[in-house]
Amino acid sequence: MAGRSGCRYTAPGTTHRTRNSSLPRQPCLHRLLADCPPHPDGILQFAGRYGLLAVSLPRAPEPGCVVRADALPPEPLDIWRREIRALRTCTDLWDAIAGGNRDATDLLNRKLSEKLAGVRFQLTAWPDGGRFRLGYRPAKLIDAIWQRFAEEIAGVIQCPRCPAPKCGRWFLRSAARSDRLYCSHACRMRASRSRFRSRSGDQIFGT
């Protein structure tokens, strides 16, 4: 939607999920944001599914709860385009490094350091067996997304893209299944059938 001075804004439908609920539902959210089309429809679809990027709720609801979107300030589309562009650049650099191009390491280090310098966290404490534990959580969804990307390049998590035909989804690869190639059993079977059809075709044509 358009605001004063021609600036365009977005808001996520009728409800807004808390920053604590989006990442567990989609642990590779940083990859999805990097792939998000930077036009209003693509941004609005992402915001409606996962929430606003830069909203910091003064009183956070319980994890998994929702907040009415009309209680939140609208968010300029320029913020989204800037973050999508920055995240896309950094993920492209990381993929190049993972593919063997070490020349991109210094550039990624500079760009990621600049983004992480602006990440804000909230320190929390909770009782546990007669003593208190300390923890932290990102203040905004975009802070959590940049933290998740940093976890990927540090080797804490792995987020490969499923190579199965007609899939291409990002999925979290667990440490116990470090050799996992596909996001689901259905995709693994679809890829197997595709390879079988390809081999059968080669045999028919004598190649």
KEDREN-718832 format. One line per 5 residues: number of its first residue (from 1); their letters; for each residue y, z, x of N, C-alpha, C. Coordinates in steps of 0.05 Angstrom, whole numbers, plus 5000, padded with zeros to 4 digits. Example, Ala and Ser with C-alpha at 12.3 -4.5 7.8 and 13.67 -1.06 7.14 Angstrom:
# residues 2
1	as	4886 5156 5264 4910 5156 5246 4934 5156 5264 | 4955 5142 5257 4979 5143 5273 5001 5157 5258
# end
This chain:
# residues 207
1	magrs	4976 5000 5017 5000 5000 5000 5025 5000 5018 | 5047 4992 5007 5072 4990 5023 5090 5014 5017 | 5103 5023 5038 5121 5046 5035 5150 5038 5041 | 5167 5057 5045 5195 5052 5051 5197 5037 5078 | 5217 5020 5080 5223 5005 5104 5201 4985 5111
6	gcryt	5184 4978 5091 5163 4959 5095 5139 4969 5110 | 5138 4995 5117 5115 5006 5131 5092 5008 5112 | 5068 5001 5121 5045 5001 5104 5028 5026 5110 | 5016 5037 5088 5001 5061 5090 4973 5058 5077 | 4956 5077 5083 4929 5077 5070 4922 5106 5063
11	apgtt	4906 5108 5042 4895 5134 5034 4867 5129 5024 | 4848 5148 5028 4820 5143 5023 4811 5148 4994 | 4818 5130 4975 4808 5132 4948 4818 5158 4935 | 4800 5173 4923 4807 5197 4908 4800 5222 4922 | 4783 5221 4943 4776 5245 4957 4777 5240 4987
16	hrtrn	4778 5262 5002 4778 5260 5032 4758 5279 5043 | 4739 5268 5059 4719 5286 5071 4730 5301 5094 | 4720 5324 5099 4730 5339 5122 4719 5327 5148 | 4733 5333 5170 4726 5321 5195 4698 5330 5205 | 4689 5353 5194 4663 5363 5202 4640 5349 5189
21	sslpr	4645 5333 5167 4623 5321 5152 4618 5292 5160 | 4637 5278 5172 4634 5250 5177 4615 5244 5200 | 4618 5258 5222 4601 5253 5246 4572 5259 5242 | 4564 5281 5229 4536 5285 5224 4524 5263 5207 | 4539 5252 5188 4529 5230 5171 4527 5204 5187
26	qpclh	4545 5200 5206 4546 5176 5222 4553 5184 5251 | 4533 5191 5267 4538 5201 5294 4550 5180 5313 | 4548 5155 5306 4560 5134 5323 4586 5123 5310 | 4601 5141 5299 4626 5133 5285 4646 5120 5303 | 4646 5127 5329 4664 5114 5347 4658 5084 5350
31	rllad	4633 5077 5349 4625 5049 5350 4633 5034 5324 | 4631 5048 5302 4639 5035 5277 4669 5030 5275 | 4685 5050 5285 4713 5046 5285 4722 5024 5304 | 4709 5021 5327 4715 5000 5345 4709 4972 5333 | 4689 4971 5315 4681 4946 5301 4697 4942 5276
36	cpphp	4713 4961 5267 4727 4959 5241 4747 4937 5242 | 4746 4919 5222 4767 4898 5221 4795 4910 5217 | 4814 4902 5233 4841 4915 5232 4859 4906 5209 | 4847 4894 5188 4863 4887 5165 4861 4909 5144 | 4880 4909 5124 4881 4931 5105 4854 4936 5090
41	dgilq	4840 4916 5082 4815 4920 5067 4794 4934 5084 | 4791 4925 5109 4772 4938 5127 4779 4967 5133 | 4804 4972 5137 4814 4999 5143 4810 5017 5119 | 4817 5007 5095 4814 5023 5071 4785 5029 5065 | 4767 5010 5070 4738 5015 5066 4728 5037 5085
46	fagry	4737 5036 5110 4729 5057 5130 4740 5084 5121 | 4766 5085 5113 4779 5110 5106 4766 5122 5081 | 4758 5104 5062 4745 5114 5038 4718 5126 5043 | 4705 5116 5064 4678 5126 5070 4678 5150 5088 | 4696 5151 5108 4695 5172 5128 4720 5189 5130
51	gllav	4742 5181 5117 4766 5198 5117 4789 5187 5134 | 4812 5200 5132 4836 5191 5147 4833 5200 5176 | 4846 5185 5194 4843 5190 5223 4860 5214 5232 | 4885 5215 5224 4904 5233 5236 4912 5256 5219 | 4899 5260 5196 4905 5282 5178 4893 5308 5190
56	slpra	4910 5329 5192 4900 5355 5201 4905 5374 5178 | 4883 5383 5165 4886 5400 5142 4894 5429 5150 | 4915 5440 5138 4923 5467 5146 4902 5488 5140 | 4888 5484 5119 4866 5503 5112 4841 5486 5107 | 4823 5485 5126 4800 5467 5125 4780 5478 5104
61	pepgc	4770 5460 5087 4749 5469 5068 4723 5473 5083 | 4702 5481 5069 4676 5484 5081 4666 5457 5089 | 4650 5456 5111 4638 5430 5120 4624 5416 5097 | 4630 5390 5095 4618 5374 5074 4633 5373 5048 | 4653 5390 5045 4669 5390 5021 4690 5367 5022
66	vvrad	4702 5361 4999 4721 5340 4998 4748 5351 4988 | 4769 5336 4994 4796 5343 4986 4807 5320 4971 | 4821 5324 4949 4833 5302 4934 4853 5287 4952 | 4852 5261 4952 4869 5245 4969 4898 5247 4961 | 4904 5252 4935 4932 5254 4927 4945 5279 4938
71	alppe	4929 5297 4950 4941 5321 4962 4947 5316 4992 | 4941 5293 5002 4945 5287 5030 4968 5266 5034 | 4981 5268 5057 5002 5248 5062 4989 5221 5068 | 5002 5198 5060 4991 5172 5067 4993 5168 5097 | 4976 5150 5107 4973 5146 5136 4981 5117 5142
76	pldiw	5000 5113 5161 5009 5085 5168 4985 5069 5179 | 4984 5044 5170 4963 5026 5181 4967 5021 5211 | 4991 5023 5221 4996 5019 5249 4980 5039 5266 | 4976 5064 5256 4960 5083 5270 4931 5073 5273 | 4921 5063 5251 4894 5053 5251 4891 5029 5270
81	rreir	4909 5011 5269 4907 4987 5286 4909 4995 5315 | 4926 5014 5322 4929 5023 5349 4903 5036 5359 | 4891 5053 5343 4866 5067 5351 4843 5048 5352 | 4841 5029 5333 4819 5009 5334 4821 4993 5360 | 4846 4984 5366 4850 4968 5390 4842 4983 5415
86	alrtc	4851 5008 5417 4845 5024 5441 4816 5030 5443 | 4803 5037 5421 4774 5043 5422 4758 5018 5428 | 4766 4995 5417 4751 4971 5422 4753 4963 5452 | 4777 4967 5463 4780 4961 5492 4762 4979 5509 | 4761 5005 5502 4745 5024 5518 4715 5019 5514
91	tdlwd	4707 5013 5490 4678 5009 5486 4670 4983 5500 | 4687 4963 5500 4681 4938 5515 4679 4943 5545 | 4697 4960 5555 4695 4966 5583 4670 4981 5590 | 4662 5001 5573 4638 5016 5578 4613 4998 5576 | 4612 4980 5557 4590 4962 5555 4588 4944 5580
96	aiagg	4611 4936 5590 4611 4920 5615 4600 4936 5638 | 4608 4961 5640 4599 4979 5662 4569 4983 5659 | 4560 4988 5634 4531 4993 5630 4515 4968 5636 | 4528 4944 5634 4515 4919 5641 4516 4912 5671 | 4528 4930 5687 4528 4926 5716 4555 4920 5728
101	nrdat	4576 4917 5711 4603 4911 5722 4618 4937 5729 | 4615 4946 5754 4628 4971 5762 4658 4968 5767 | 4668 4943 5767 4696 4939 5771 4713 4951 5748 | 4701 4955 5725 4716 4965 5702 4717 4995 5701 | 4705 5009 5720 4703 5038 5719 4731 5051 5721
106	dllnr	4747 5043 5739 4773 5055 5743 4791 5051 5719 | 4790 5027 5707 4807 5021 5684 4798 5038 5660 | 4772 5040 5656 4762 5057 5634 4770 5086 5638 | 4768 5096 5663 4775 5123 5669 4804 5129 5662 | 4822 5110 5668 4850 5114 5662 4855 5114 5632
111	klsek	4844 5095 5619 4849 5093 5590 4837 5116 5575 | 4813 5124 5582 4800 5147 5568 4815 5173 5574 | 4823 5177 5598 4838 5201 5606 4864 5203 5589 | 4877 5180 5585 4902 5181 5569 4896 5189 5540 | 4874 5179 5529 4868 5186 5501 4859 5215 5499
116	lagvr	4842 5224 5517 4832 5252 5516 4854 5272 5520 | 4875 5264 5535 4897 5283 5540 4911 5290 5514 | 4909 5273 5494 4922 5279 5468 4904 5291 5447 | 4878 5295 5454 4859 5306 5435 4865 5336 5432 | 4865 5345 5407 4870 5374 5401 4845 5386 5388
121	fqlta	4840 5411 5396 4817 5426 5385 4826 5453 5374 | 4811 5463 5355 4816 5489 5344 4794 5508 5353 | 4802 5530 5366 4782 5550 5375 4774 5568 5352 | 4748 5572 5348 4738 5588 5326 4720 5610 5338 | 4716 5631 5322 4698 5653 5329 4683 5662 5304
126	wpdgg	4657 5668 5308 4641 5677 5285 4621 5698 5294 | 4615 5717 5276 4596 5739 5284 4568 5728 5286 | 4553 5739 5305 4525 5731 5309 4510 5754 5321 | 4495 5769 5305 4478 5790 5315 4493 5813 5328 | 4515 5821 5317 4530 5844 5329 4550 5836 5350
131	rfrlg	4552 5810 5357 4573 5801 5375 4584 5775 5364 | 4605 5766 5377 4619 5742 5368 4613 5718 5386 | 4610 5695 5374 4608 5670 5390 4634 5654 5387 | 4641 5640 5408 4664 5623 5408 4656 5594 5407 | 4671 5578 5393 4666 5550 5392 4693 5535 5387
136	yrpak	4691 5509 5387 4716 5493 5381 4708 5470 5364 | 4728 5460 5350 4723 5436 5334 4749 5419 5335 | 4746 5393 5334 4769 5375 5335 4788 5380 5312 | 4813 5378 5317 4833 5383 5296 4834 5360 5276 | 4828 5335 5285 4830 5312 5268 4806 5294 5272
141	lidai	4801 5276 5253 4778 5258 5256 4780 5241 5281 | 4803 5231 5287 4806 5213 5310 4800 5229 5336 | 4806 5255 5336 4800 5271 5360 4769 5273 5363 | 4755 5277 5340 4726 5278 5341 4714 5252 5350 | 4726 5230 5341 4716 5203 5348 4718 5198 5378
146	wqrfa	4741 5205 5390 4745 5202 5419 4726 5221 5435 | 4722 5245 5424 4703 5263 5437 4675 5251 5437 | 4667 5239 5415 4641 5227 5413 4637 5204 5432 | 4659 5188 5436 4657 5166 5455 4654 5177 5483 | 4669 5198 5489 4666 5211 5516 4638 5221 5520
151	eeiag	4625 5232 5499 4598 5241 5501 4579 5218 5507 | 4584 5195 5496 4567 5172 5502 4569 5164 5531 | 4593 5161 5542 4595 5152 5570 4586 5173 5589 | 4586 5199 5580 4576 5221 5598 4546 5223 5596 | 4533 5208 5579 4504 5209 5577 4493 5231 5558
156	viqcp	4511 5244 5544 4503 5265 5525 4488 5253 5501 | 4498 5230 5492 4485 5216 5470 4482 5186 5478 | 4465 5172 5463 4462 5143 5467 4465 5130 5439 | 4482 5110 5438 4486 5096 5413 4482 5066 5416 | 4457 5057 5417 4451 5028 5419 4455 5014 5392
161	rcpap	4457 4988 5394 4458 4971 5370 4430 4960 5364 | 4421 4962 5339 4395 4953 5331 4394 4923 5334 | 4374 4912 5350 4372 4883 5354 4356 4868 5333 | 4347 4882 5312 4330 4869 5292 4346 4847 5277 | 4333 4826 5269 4347 4805 5253 4361 4817 5229
166	kcgrw	4385 4808 5223 4401 4816 5200 4407 4846 5199 | 4408 4859 5222 4415 4887 5223 4440 4891 5240 | 4436 4898 5265 4459 4903 5283 4473 4929 5279 | 4460 4948 5265 4473 4975 5261 4471 4991 5286 | 4492 5009 5290 4492 5028 5312 4475 5052 5303
171	flrsa	4459 5063 5321 4443 5087 5313 4441 5106 5337 | 4436 5131 5331 4434 5151 5352 4406 5152 5363 | 4404 5148 5389 4377 5150 5402 4373 5178 5413 | 4352 5191 5404 4348 5219 5413 4336 5220 5441 | 4339 5243 5454 4327 5246 5481 4297 5244 5480
176	arsdr	4285 5253 5458 4256 5252 5456 4245 5223 5452 | 4263 5205 5443 4256 5177 5438 4274 5159 5454 | 4276 5163 5480 4295 5147 5496 4288 5118 5498 | 4263 5111 5491 4254 5083 5492 4256 5069 5464 | 4268 5083 5445 4270 5072 5418 4289 5048 5418
181	lycsh	4281 5026 5407 4297 5001 5407 4310 4996 5380 | 4297 5005 5358 4306 4997 5331 4315 5022 5315 | 4333 5017 5296 4344 5039 5281 4324 5050 5260 | 4304 5035 5253 4285 5044 5232 4258 5030 5236 | 4238 5040 5222 4212 5027 5223 4213 5000 5210
186	acrmr	4229 4997 5189 4232 4971 5175 4243 4950 5194 | 4263 4958 5210 4274 4939 5229 4254 4932 5251 | 4239 4951 5260 4219 4945 5280 4198 4925 5270 | 4190 4929 5245 4170 4910 5233 4183 4883 5229 | 4208 4882 5220 4221 4856 5216 4224 4841 5242
191	asrsr	4230 4855 5264 4232 4842 5290 4205 4832 5299 | 4184 4848 5294 4157 4839 5301 4148 4814 5287 | 4154 4813 5261 4148 4789 5245 4163 4765 5255 | 4189 4769 5262 4205 4747 5272 4194 4736 5298 | 4185 4754 5316 4172 4745 5341 4147 4730 5336
196	frsrs	4131 4739 5317 4106 4726 5310 4111 4698 5299 | 4131 4695 5281 4137 4669 5271 4147 4650 5293 | 4162 4661 5311 4172 4645 5333 4150 4635 5351 | 4130 4652 5357 4108 4644 5374 4090 4624 5359 | 4087 4628 5332 4071 4609 5316 4083 4582 5316
201	gdqif	4110 4581 5314 4124 4555 5314 4121 4541 5340 | 4122 4556 5363 4119 4544 5389 4091 4531 5392 | 4070 4545 5381 4043 4535 5383 4039 4509 5366 | 4052 4509 5343 4049 4485 5325 4061 4461 5338 | 4084 4464 5352 4097 4441 5364 4088 4437 5393
206	gt	4069 4452 5402 4057 4448 5428 4075 4455 5451 | 4093 4475 5447 4111 4483 5469 4100 4508 5482
# end
